[in-house]
């Protein structure tokens, strides 16, 4: 009987240890930011006003789920954007890849604005330099039939100041293209960044935009 009890105790301890180990592999992170403007793919989403943003992410062995939100202003009753996303990221032969789905939700006007995207991303990092490319396939979920979007980017570090330099170029099919160039600096739990972002409409030059966006973000 003692042997059986001992065996059961060992089995229980092993099960608890395994469960704790599995649980510890689930990562939880959160972020919050205050930006001078919410610019998405070159276009302001809140009439060039201050944006308060934040999100929560869960990850487990490359799989991830998350939600992110921001205030918006489209001259309608809509005041909030919520993004729900999930996917899987890993790397093969030093090349990172990321495949997932994101749903853009706008409470109070869901039929007119909601849409989704399936995205595929590739990236490669060296010591002080990195490149990336993403293609997003528009998915009609309500009344919006979104166009596809692709973007390429590059980043490096300005030594010895450890200041990040980022640049990107993207094209939104049948809408316009955009580019950005920015600087960033990390201080433990928070980051500072400033970027110049330009958008050129495909057919209507009056819809062109250029913005300078400053952001303070926190992660925890």
Order of alpha helices (4+ residues) and beta strands (2+ residues): alpha-beta-beta-beta-beta-beta-beta-beta-alpha-beta-beta-beta-beta-beta-beta-beta
